[in-house]
Amino acid sequence: MHLFGAGILNKDELVLFLRGLFMQGHAPKSGMNAGGGASNPQVAAAAQELIKEFERTILVGRGPYAEQETTNKAKSKYRELPSRYFNVSQCDHPTPSYPTVPNDYRPHRFLSYSGRSDADASVLNEDVFCHVPSRRCPLSPEDYDGPKIRRNGYEDALVRVEEERYELDMAIERNHSTMKQLEPLAEEALALKNGEERDGQPIGRLQYKLKQRSLNAIHVGAIARVYGDRGDEVVQHLLRHPLVVLPIVYNRLREKHIEWKNARGMLLGMWRGVAEVNYEGSFDTLCYFYKKEVERSFSTDHLIEECKRARHYIKHPRKQNDHPASRLLNCTFSTTSPAPMIYQPHIYHSLPSSHHHNHQVHKDAYTTLCLLLFGGIAKTASDCEKVVRIWTEFMVPWFNLPSCWFLKQMRERGRRDKSSCVVKFAVGQSVRTAYGDGQVISLLEGTNTLPLRYEIEFLHSGIGYLRPSAILHALPSKTAAQFARRGGFMQFVETPPEIEKGQVPLEGRGYKTMFVTEKCYLFLRLYGLLIRVLNMARWEILEPKRERGRPKCGVATMRNAYQRPSFLPSSSEGDRPMEILSPFVFTGYHGLISALQNYIKEDLATKQYETICRTLHPGKTHVFAALPRLLEKTAESMVKMAKEDVCLVLHDLSILKNMDLKGLREDSLNVANDASYRVEYDGESIFFGYLGRDTEMLLSPKESSSGSSSRRERGEQREREEADEEGSERELMPLKAPPSKRIKLKL
């Protein structure tokens, strides 16, 4: 029965064992009266009846009234439901964790207490129960169940330290106990040996044996631990020749006792450091779940859904993402923004201004992204060169970034002068180079001795000859000559001399406008989120004051300082000693950037990086802990955008002279069929809107008119927008039900 209760035996095995026991009964197993139920039919019948009653009352029900109680319980709506699935919305909550029992729940119908007296019932509270909601993300440490949901690596580190301390303490104490037990025996053996030598008797003539139970299992195990694989052999020699082996074993135990005590003294410092580093993190039970929520907020599907279904989220504000973890990264939904002249549902969020004081955030983002881009995400040399051209020809003019940051990568990543990834600029085009602004005079083809080069007339320094890698990007032309790339060459584009009446010009509005594809939109959204997080860290993580006496070492290791006892459990990092991370190394905003770059280089583990984030800003640990994933997704989206090879063409169209919004959209759709995302940037805020190919772009706010024609037009426009929204919803969340069920659900 004990094995069955422990779960070692199942029901069939228990019945099999008990049947043999009941059939044998009280009859002896041998002799004249042996046999039991095998020879006596009455004993066999009684045994069979006892087995049936045992199965019916013990293994299936709770006695003769089991069927009635099961029927009553099945009639209730609660049935076998655990208490965490009870609906307690209509119940009173004396405390946050203990609601009252629902009114239609009758415990006495389902539960029986055989040993409860009236005095027990008078002091027991049956009106409330502990209710733990069935959700993945707990709201308090009380809801967190560490053994079942092992999401906290800091607890694992503390548990591992505790196990090591326990094993070492137990080994030392057992070794010391064995020494105390062997000390008088070793002295006696040494005295007998000396007595034989003093009497002139040959050593080993007399045979001695240890008394029975002189050594128990603990002592034998301690001796075996000291000698490792040869422990059993040493124990056998100790039993056969105690006079010779006892002094040797005792001296060996004493040496190990001193060695292990010294090792414990050195390990205590390391254990103390590990406990200090992981103590705060062990209480942060929500960091893992909040980090996942932040990562979900910048997932690809979520970003696309926010832009395409902006009208739906404006109409239903409760469906917007309002989780406390990602609230700082959420965008703002709006129907109209008069400044950028957006009169349809869109989203926007603020960015640090393009002033040179805020360039540090963009520089940190660029250097950190380069570690990922050129470290493996951009797999080929062509991808690396395309990424560099995206930085220089799009990101520099769009965000007004200094061009000096990108010159080194342009020289290193440029494969050759005649590269298919680098456009050939046209004669008469204004360009920005590494040496200043100028105008292309001519293109000199390369020879065997001279490479391909441009003849540039600089504004203030004469004429120079530059290789293609020295030219950063094209500048908006102030003359009638307009250029845009087509097939790897900058070609002349005819634009109207004047903007037609009723159209909105791009110049003079103070906004940079583009119509981009989905891949370009995802990159700009992710890059904007990255800049927002870094800017928040820059202003909220203050640089601490320098204090005397602070250690300058970042990671203090106990390597080569001690010999780790072999019997201790191995850590997850192998035989390498655990490292103690000093919280004083990575300080301030620059400490966060340094830790982030070290994590990308795999010099820091995930838990160590989170520990640094918690030290820098305990309230936003989950946001900074999600930075590596945000950087990875931004780098991947940039490579995808570079492979698409459309972004630079769309940017060339956006800087053409005498271009209006409607004409820019038409030209962008001619270049890319999915250029349906409108982007507006004024240096402080960036706006995103989705306009399907068949959706009309509003250039002015809707006029309130009572005419039937205007109502009909507004109705048709609304139907087209809802159709586009439903189509995008089907693309984002495809239904897997049969067609009939889909129609029924939609109705």
C-alpha positions in Angstrom: 0.0 0.0 0.0 2.9 2.4 0.7 4.4 1.7 -2.7 1.0 2.3 -4.3 0.6 5.6 -2.4 4.0 6.7 -3.5 3.2 6.1 -7.1 5.6 3.2 -7.7 2.9 0.6 -8.3 -0.1 1.1 -10.4 -3.6 -0.3 -9.7 -3.1 -3.6 -11.6 0.2 -4.3 -9.9 -1.3 -3.6 -6.5 -4.2 -5.9 -7.1 -1.9 -8.6 -8.4 0.3 -8.5 -5.3 -2.7 -8.4 -2.9 -4.4 -11.3 -4.6 -1.5 -13.6 -3.9 -1.4 -12.3 -0.3 -5.2 -12.9 0.3 -5.1 -16.3 -1.4 -2.3 -17.5 0.9 -4.2 -16.2 4.0 -2.8 -17.3 7.3 -1.7 -20.7 6.0 2.0 -21.5 6.2 4.0 -21.7 3.0 5.3 -25.2 3.7 4.3 -28.2 5.8 1.1 -30.2 6.2 -1.2 -27.2 6.4 0.3 -25.3 3.5 -1.7 -24.3 0.4 -4.2 -21.7 1.6 -6.7 -20.8 -1.1 -5.0 -23.1 -3.6 -6.2 -26.2 -1.6 -9.1 -24.8 0.3 -12.1 -23.6 -1.8 -13.6 -21.6 1.1 -10.4 -19.6 1.5 -10.2 -18.9 -2.3 -13.8 -17.7 -2.4 -13.3 -15.4 0.6 -10.1 -14.0 -1.0 -11.9 -13.3 -4.3 -14.7 -11.5 -2.4 -12.2 -9.5 -0.4 -10.4 -8.4 -3.6 -13.6 -7.3 -5.3 -14.7 -5.3 -2.2 -11.2 -3.7 -2.0 -11.4 -2.6 -5.7 -14.9 -1.3 -5.3 -14.4 0.6 -2.1 -10.8 1.7 -1.9 -9.6 2.0 -5.5 -12.8 3.2 -7.2 -15.0 4.9 -4.7 -15.3 5.8 -1.0 -17.6 3.1 0.2 -21.3 2.3 -0.4 -22.3 5.9 -1.0 -19.6 6.7 -3.6 -21.9 6.4 -6.6 -24.5 8.8 -5.1 -21.8 11.4 -4.3 -20.3 11.1 -7.8 -23.8 11.7 -9.3 -24.5 14.8 -7.2 -21.1 16.2 -8.1 -21.6 15.6 -11.8 -24.9 17.5 -11.7 -23.1 20.7 -10.5 -21.5 23.0 -13.1 -18.2 22.8 -11.1 -17.8 19.0 -11.4 -14.1 18.2 -11.4 -13.0 21.8 -12.0 -10.0 23.0 -9.9 -10.7 26.1 -7.8 -8.5 28.3 -10.0 -11.1 27.9 -12.8 -14.0 29.2 -10.6 -15.6 32.4 -11.7 -15.1 34.7 -8.7 -16.2 37.9 -10.5 -19.4 38.1 -8.5 -17.8 37.0 -5.2 -16.6 39.1 -2.4 -12.9 39.5 -1.9 -11.9 40.0 1.8 -8.3 39.9 0.7 -6.8 40.0 -2.8 -6.0 36.3 -2.7 -9.0 34.9 -0.9 -12.5 35.3 -2.4 -15.7 33.9 -0.9 -17.1 30.6 -2.1 -19.7 31.1 -5.0 -23.3 31.0 -3.9 -24.2 27.9 -6.0 -21.2 25.9 -4.7 -22.1 23.6 -1.9 -19.0 22.0 -0.3 -21.0 19.6 1.9 -22.5 18.0 -1.1 -19.1 17.0 -2.5 -16.8 16.8 0.5 -17.0 14.9 3.7 -14.9 15.2 6.8 -15.2 12.0 9.0 -13.1 13.2 11.9 -14.3 16.8 12.2 -16.0 17.7 15.4 -18.3 20.7 16.2 -15.4 22.4 18.0 -13.3 22.0 14.8 -16.0 23.4 12.6 -16.5 26.5 14.8 -12.9 27.7 14.3 -12.5 26.7 10.6 -13.3 29.2 7.9 -15.1 27.5 5.0 -16.5 30.6 3.4 -13.3 31.7 1.6 -10.7 29.8 -0.3 -7.3 30.6 -1.9 -7.9 31.4 -5.6 -4.9 31.5 -7.9 -6.0 32.6 -11.4 -5.0 30.3 -14.3 -2.8 32.8 -16.2 0.7 32.5 -17.3 1.9 35.9 -16.0 1.6 36.2 -12.2 0.7 39.6 -10.7 2.5 39.1 -7.4 5.2 36.9 -5.9 2.4 34.9 -4.2 1.2 33.7 -7.6 4.7 32.6 -8.6 5.5 28.9 -8.3 9.2 28.5 -8.8 9.4 24.6 -8.9 6.7 24.5 -11.6 7.6 27.6 -13.6 11.4 27.8 -13.6 11.8 31.1 -15.4 14.2 32.7 -13.1 17.9 31.9 -13.5 18.8 33.8 -10.4 17.0 31.3 -8.3 19.0 28.5 -10.0 22.2 30.2 -9.2 21.3 30.6 -5.5 20.1 26.9 -5.4 23.3 25.8 -7.0 25.3 27.7 -4.4 23.2 26.2 -1.6 23.7 22.7 -3.0 27.5 23.2 -3.2 27.7 24.5 0.4 25.6 21.6 1.6 27.7 19.0 -0.2 30.9 20.5 1.0 29.7 20.9 4.6 28.4 17.4 4.7 31.7 16.0 3.3 33.7 17.9 5.9 31.5 16.8 8.8 31.4 13.2 7.7 35.1 13.2 7.2 35.6 14.7 10.6 33.3 12.1 12.2 35.2 9.3 10.5 38.5 10.8 11.8 37.1 10.8 15.4 36.0 7.2 15.0 39.3 6.0 13.5 41.6 8.0 15.8 41.5 5.6 18.8 41.6 2.6 16.5 44.7 4.0 14.7 46.4 4.7 18.0 45.7 1.2 19.1 46.9 -0.3 15.9 50.1 1.8 16.1 50.6 0.7 19.7 50.2 -3.0 18.8 52.6 -2.6 15.9 55.2 -0.9 18.1 54.7 -3.6 20.8 55.4 -6.4 18.3 58.6 -4.6 17.2 59.6 -4.1 20.8 59.1 -7.7 21.7 61.1 -8.8 18.6 58.2 -10.6 17.0 57.9 -10.5 13.2 55.3 -8.0 12.0 52.1 -9.6 10.7 52.5 -12.8 12.7 49.4 -12.0 14.7 46.1 -11.4 12.8 43.9 -8.6 14.0 40.3 -7.8 13.0 38.1 -4.8 13.5 35.2 -5.3 15.9 31.8 -5.7 14.4 30.1 -2.3 13.7 33.2 -0.4 14.5 32.5 1.6 11.3 29.0 2.4 10.1 27.8 3.3 6.6 28.7 7.0 7.0 32.3 6.2 7.9 32.7 3.7 5.0 31.2 6.2 2.6 33.6 8.9 3.8 36.6 6.7 3.2 35.3 5.7 -0.2 34.9 9.4 -1.1 38.5 10.2 -0.2 39.9 7.4 -2.4 37.4 7.9 -5.3 37.4 4.9 -7.7 39.6 2.8 -5.4 37.4 3.4 -2.4 35.9 -0.1 -2.3 39.4 -1.7 -2.6 40.7 0.4 0.3 37.7 -0.6 2.5 38.4 -4.3 1.7 42.1 -3.9 2.7 41.0 -2.1 5.9 38.8 -5.0 6.9 41.5 -7.6 6.1 44.7 -5.8 7.5 43.5 -3.1 9.9 46.9 -3.0 11.7 48.7 -1.7 8.5 45.9 0.2 6.8 44.3 2.1 9.7 47.2 4.6 10.2 47.4 5.2 6.5 43.7 5.9 6.1 43.6 8.1 9.2 46.5 10.3 7.9 44.8 10.5 4.5 41.5 11.7 6.1 43.4 14.3 8.1 45.0 15.7 5.0 41.7 15.9 3.1 40.1 17.5 6.2 42.7 20.4 6.1 42.5 20.7 2.3 38.7 20.9 2.2 38.5 23.4 5.0 40.9 25.7 3.1 38.8 25.3 0.0 35.7 26.2 1.9 37.3 29.3 3.2 38.1 30.4 -0.4 34.7 29.3 -1.8 32.9 31.3 0.9 34.0 34.6 -0.7 32.8 33.4 -4.2 29.5 32.1 -2.8 28.9 35.4 -1.0 29.5 37.3 -4.2 27.2 35.1 -6.2 24.5 35.4 -3.6 24.8 39.2 -3.6 24.6 39.4 -7.4 21.6 37.1 -7.7 19.7 38.0 -4.6 17.8 40.9 -6.1 17.1 39.1 -9.3 15.5 36.1 -7.4 12.7 38.3 -6.3 12.0 39.8 -9.7 9.5 37.2 -10.8 7.9 39.4 -13.4 11.0 40.4 -15.4 10.8 37.3 -17.6 7.1 37.8 -18.5 7.4 41.6 -18.9 10.4 41.1 -21.2 8.4 38.7 -23.3 5.6 41.3 -23.5 8.0 44.0 -24.6 9.4 41.6 -27.3 5.8 40.9 -28.4 5.2 44.6 -28.8 7.7 44.9 -31.6 7.0 41.7 -33.3 6.4 41.9 -37.1 2.7 40.9 -37.0 2.0 43.4 -34.2 3.7 46.3 -36.0 1.9 45.6 -39.3 -1.4 45.2 -37.5 -1.1 48.5 -35.7 -0.6 50.4 -38.9 -3.1 48.6 -41.1 -5.9 48.5 -38.5 -5.4 52.0 -37.0 -9.0 52.9 -37.6 -10.1 49.8 -35.7 -8.0 50.6 -32.7 -9.2 54.2 -32.7 -12.8 53.0 -32.7 -12.1 50.4 -29.9 -9.5 52.0 -27.6 -9.7 49.1 -25.2 -8.1 46.8 -27.7 -5.0 48.9 -27.8 -2.0 47.4 -26.1 -2.0 48.9 -22.6 0.3 46.4 -20.8 2.4 48.1 -18.1 5.5 46.5 -19.5 5.3 47.9 -23.0 3.4 51.2 -22.2 6.6 53.2 -22.8 7.0 51.9 -26.3 3.4 52.1 -27.5 2.6 54.4 -30.4 -0.2 57.0 -30.5 -3.2 56.5 -32.7 -4.8 59.5 -34.4 -7.3 60.3 -37.1 -6.0 63.7 -38.3 -2.6 65.5 -38.0 -2.9 68.9 -39.7 0.8 69.7 -39.6 2.0 66.7 -41.8 -1.4 66.9 -43.6 -2.5 63.4 -42.7 -6.3 63.2 -42.6 -6.7 59.5 -42.3 -6.2 57.1 -39.4 -2.4 56.7 -38.7 0.1 56.2 -35.9 3.0 58.3 -34.7 5.6 58.4 -31.9 8.2 61.0 -30.9 11.9 60.7 -31.5 14.8 62.7 -30.1 15.2 65.9 -32.1 17.7 65.9 -34.9 19.9 68.5 -33.1 23.6 67.6 -33.0 23.3 67.1 -29.2 21.1 64.1 -29.8 23.4 62.4 -32.4 25.0 60.3 -29.7 22.0 58.1 -29.5 22.1 57.5 -33.3 25.8 56.8 -33.1 25.4 54.2 -30.4 22.7 52.6 -32.4 24.9 52.5 -35.5 27.9 51.1 -33.8 25.9 48.4 -32.0 24.0 47.5 -35.1 27.2 47.2 -37.1 28.4 44.5 -34.7 25.3 42.4 -35.6 25.2 43.3 -39.3 28.8 42.6 -40.1 29.1 39.9 -37.5 26.9 37.4 -39.3 23.4 38.7 -40.2 24.7 40.2 -43.5 26.1 37.0 -44.8 27.6 38.0 -48.1 29.9 40.8 -49.2 27.1 42.1 -51.5 24.7 42.3 -48.5 27.3 44.2 -46.5 27.9 46.7 -49.3 24.2 47.2 -49.7 23.7 47.8 -46.0 26.5 50.5 -46.0 24.8 52.2 -49.0 21.5 52.3 -47.0 23.3 54.0 -44.2 25.0 56.6 -46.3 22.4 57.3 -49.0 19.2 57.0 -46.9 19.8 57.2 -43.2 22.3 60.1 -43.3 20.0 62.5 -45.2 16.8 61.3 -43.6 18.0 61.8 -40.0 20.6 64.5 -40.7 23.4 62.3 -39.3 27.1 63.2 -39.6 28.8 61.6 -42.6 32.1 61.0 -40.8 30.7 58.0 -38.9 30.3 55.9 -42.1 33.6 56.6 -44.0 35.5 53.7 -42.5 32.8 51.2 -43.3 32.5 52.6 -46.8 36.2 52.0 -47.4 36.3 48.5 -45.8 33.0 47.1 -47.2 33.4 48.5 -50.8 34.2 45.4 -52.9 35.3 47.2 -56.1 34.9 50.5 -57.9 32.6 49.0 -60.5 30.1 47.4 -58.2 26.5 46.7 -59.0 25.5 47.8 -55.5 26.8 51.4 -56.0 24.8 53.6 -58.4 26.6 55.6 -61.0 25.9 59.3 -60.5 25.0 61.5 -63.5 26.9 64.4 -64.8 25.7 67.7 -63.3 24.3 66.0 -60.2 24.9 67.6 -56.8 26.5 65.1 -54.3 27.9 65.0 -50.8 31.4 63.5 -50.5 33.8 62.7 -47.7 35.5 66.1 -48.5 32.5 68.3 -48.9 29.6 69.1 -51.3 30.2 69.3 -55.0 28.9 68.7 -58.5 29.8 65.8 -60.8 31.6 67.1 -63.9 32.4 63.8 -65.5 32.8 60.1 -65.0 36.3 58.7 -65.9 36.2 55.0 -66.6 39.0 52.9 -65.1 42.0 51.6 -66.9 44.7 49.0 -66.0 46.5 51.5 -63.9 43.8 53.9 -62.8 40.5 52.9 -61.1 37.1 54.3 -61.9 36.7 57.8 -60.5 34.5 60.9 -60.6 35.7 64.4 -61.4 34.0 66.6 -58.8 33.8 70.4 -58.7 33.7 71.4 -55.0 32.0 74.6 -53.9 35.0 76.2 -52.3 38.0 74.1 -53.0 38.4 73.5 -56.7 38.2 70.2 -58.6 39.0 66.8 -57.3 39.0 63.2 -58.4 37.2 60.7 -56.1 36.5 57.0 -56.2 32.9 55.9 -55.8 33.4 54.9 -52.2 34.1 58.6 -51.3 30.7 59.8 -52.5 28.0 59.5 -49.7 24.7 60.5 -51.3 23.0 62.7 -53.7 21.7 66.2 -52.8 18.4 67.7 -53.8 19.0 69.7 -57.0 18.2 73.4 -57.0 18.1 73.5 -60.8 15.7 72.0 -63.3 17.9 68.9 -63.6 16.3 66.1 -61.5 17.7 62.6 -61.2 16.5 59.3 -59.9 18.2 55.8 -60.1 17.0 53.3 -62.6 18.9 50.1 -63.4 22.0 51.2 -61.4 22.3 54.6 -63.1 21.1 58.0 -62.2 18.8 59.1 -65.0 17.1 62.4 -65.7 13.4 62.6 -64.5 11.0 65.1 -66.0 9.0 67.0 -63.4 6.4 69.7 -64.0 7.7 73.2 -63.9 5.0 74.2 -61.4 2.7 72.3 -59.1 -0.8 72.1 -60.3 -3.5 74.0 -58.4 -5.1 72.0 -55.6 -2.1 69.8 -55.1 0.1 69.7 -51.9 3.8 70.5 -52.6 6.5 68.6 -50.7 8.8 71.6 -50.3 8.3 74.1 -47.6 6.2 71.9 -45.3 9.0 71.1 -42.9 8.4 67.3 -43.3 10.2 64.6 -45.2 7.7 62.4 -47.0 8.1 58.9 -48.4 5.8 56.1 -49.6 7.6 52.9 -48.7 7.1 49.2 -48.8 6.4 46.9 -45.9 10.0 46.0 -45.3 11.0 49.6 -45.3 8.2 50.4 -42.9 9.2 47.6 -40.5 12.8 48.8 -40.4 11.8 52.4 -39.7 9.5 51.3 -36.9 12.1 49.1 -35.3 14.8 51.7 -35.7 12.5 54.3 -34.2 11.8 52.1 -31.2 15.5 51.4 -30.7 16.2 55.2 -30.7 13.4 55.8 -28.2 14.7 53.1 -25.8 18.3 54.4 -26.0 17.2 58.0 -25.6 15.2 57.0 -22.5 18.2 55.2 -21.1 20.4 58.2 -21.8 18.2 60.5 -19.7 17.1 58.2 -17.0 20.3 56.3 -16.2 22.5 59.0 -14.6 26.2 58.9 -14.6 27.3 58.2 -11.0 29.9 60.2 -9.2 33.4 58.7 -9.0 34.1 57.4 -5.5 37.4 56.5 -4.1 38.1 52.9 -3.3 35.8 51.4 -5.9 37.2 48.4 -7.6 38.1 48.8 -11.3 38.0 45.2 -12.1 34.9 44.1 -13.9 34.8 40.3 -13.3 36.5 38.8 -10.3 37.3 35.2 -10.7 38.6 32.6 -8.3 40.5 30.9 -11.1 43.8 29.3 -10.0 43.1 30.4 -6.4 41.9 27.0 -5.2 41.4 23.5 -6.4 37.7 22.7 -6.7 36.7 19.6 -4.8 35.8 16.8 -7.2 32.7 15.7 -5.4 30.9 19.1 -5.8 28.2 19.2 -8.5 29.4 20.6 -11.8 27.9 24.0 -12.7 26.1 24.7 -16.0 29.2 26.4 -17.4 31.3 23.2 -17.1 34.4 23.0 -14.9 35.1 26.8 -15.1 34.7 28.5 -11.7 31.7 30.7 -11.3 32.4 34.4 -12.0 31.4 37.2 -9.7 30.2 40.2 -11.7 31.1 43.6 -10.1 28.2 46.0 -10.3 30.5 49.0 -10.3 32.0 48.3 -13.8 29.1 49.1 -16.1 27.8 52.4 -14.8 25.6 55.0 -16.4 24.3 55.1 -20.0 27.7 54.3 -21.5 27.9 51.3 -19.2 24.6 50.0 -20.7 26.0 50.4 -24.2 29.2 48.7 -23.2 27.3 45.8 -21.6 25.1 45.5 -24.7 28.1 45.3 -27.0 29.8 42.8 -24.8 26.6 40.7 -24.8 26.6 40.8 -28.6 30.2 39.7 -28.7 29.2 36.8 -26.3 31.5 38.1 -23.6 28.5 38.3 -21.2 25.9 35.7 -20.5 22.2 36.6 -20.5 21.9 36.5 -16.8 24.9 38.7 -16.3 23.5 41.3 -18.8 20.2 41.3 -17.0 22.0 41.8 -13.7 23.8 44.9 -15.1 20.4 46.3 -16.4 18.9 45.8 -12.9 21.8 47.5 -11.3 21.5 50.5 -13.7 17.7 50.9 -13.5 15.7 48.5 -11.4 12.4 49.8 -12.6 13.0 49.3 -16.3 15.0 46.1 -16.3 12.6 44.3 -18.6 12.9 47.1 -21.3 16.7 47.1 -21.3 16.8 43.3 -21.2 14.8 43.2 -24.4 17.3 45.5 -26.2 19.4 42.6 -27.7 16.3 41.1 -29.4 15.2 44.6 -30.6 18.7 45.1 -32.1 18.6 41.7 -33.8 15.2 42.3 -35.4 16.3 45.8 -36.5 19.4 44.3 -38.2 17.5 41.6 -39.8 14.9 44.0 -41.2 17.7 46.3 -42.5 19.2 43.4 -44.4 15.8 42.4 -45.9 15.2 46.0 -46.9 18.7 46.2 -48.5 18.0 43.0 -50.5 14.7 44.4 -51.7 16.7 47.2 -53.4 13.7 49.6 -53.5 14.3 52.0 -50.6 16.9 54.2 -52.3 14.8 54.6 -55.4 11.8 55.7 -53.3 14.1 58.1 -51.5 15.3 59.6 -54.7 11.7 60.3 -55.8 11.0 62.0 -52.4 13.7 64.7 -52.9 12.7 65.7 -56.5 11.8 69.3 -57.0 8.3 70.4 -57.8 6.9 67.1 -56.6 3.5 66.9 -54.9 2.0 64.2 -52.6 -0.3 62.7 -55.1 2.5 62.5 -57.8 4.9 61.1 -55.3 2.5 58.3 -54.4 1.8 57.4 -58.0 5.5 57.3 -58.9 6.2 55.2 -55.8 3.5 52.7 -56.6 5.0 52.5 -60.1 8.3 51.5 -58.6 6.9 49.1 -56.0 3.4 47.6 -56.0 3.3 47.5 -52.2 4.5 51.0 -51.5 1.4 51.6 -49.4 3.0 53.0 -46.2 3.2 56.7 -45.9 6.0 58.1 -43.7 6.4 61.6 -42.5 9.3 62.9 -40.4 9.9 66.4 -39.1 13.0 65.8 -36.9 11.0 65.3 -33.7 8.1 62.9 -34.6 7.6 60.2 -37.2 4.2 59.4 -38.6 3.1 56.1 -40.3 -0.1 55.5 -42.3 -1.4 52.7 -44.4 -3.0 53.5 -47.7 -4.1 50.6 -49.9 -3.5 50.8 -53.6 -7.3 51.4 -54.2 -7.7 53.8 -51.2 -7.9 57.5 -52.0 -5.5 59.7 -50.2 -7.2 62.7 -48.5 -5.4 66.0 -48.9 -7.8 68.0 -46.8 -10.1 67.4 -43.8 -13.5 66.0 -44.5 -16.2 68.7 -45.1 -19.4 68.3 -43.3 -22.1 68.3 -46.0 -25.8 67.3 -45.8 -26.1 66.5 -49.5 -26.9 63.0 -50.6 -24.0 62.9 -53.1 -21.4 63.8 -50.4 -22.9 61.2 -48.1 -22.8 58.6 -50.9 -19.1 59.5 -51.5 -18.3 59.2 -47.8 -20.1 55.9 -47.6 -18.2 54.5 -50.6 -14.9 55.8 -49.2 -15.7 54.2 -45.8 -16.6 50.9 -47.5 -13.3 50.8 -49.4 -11.3 51.5 -46.2 -13.2 48.9 -44.3 -12.6 46.4 -47.2 -8.9 47.2 -47.1 -8.9 46.8 -43.3 -10.6 43.4 -43.5 -8.3 42.3 -46.2 -5.3 43.2 -44.1 -6.8 41.5 -41.1 -7.2 38.3 -43.2 -3.6 38.6 -44.2 -2.4 39.0 -40.7 -4.6 36.4 -39.0 -5.7 33.7 -41.4 -8.6 31.7 -40.2 -8.2 27.9 -40.3 -11.9 27.1 -40.0 -14.0 25.8 -42.9 -15.6 28.5 -45.2 -19.1 28.1 -43.7 -17.8 28.6 -40.2 -15.8 31.7 -41.3 -18.9 33.3 -42.8 -20.9 32.5 -39.7 -18.3 34.0 -37.4 -18.1 37.1 -39.6 -21.8 37.7 -39.5 
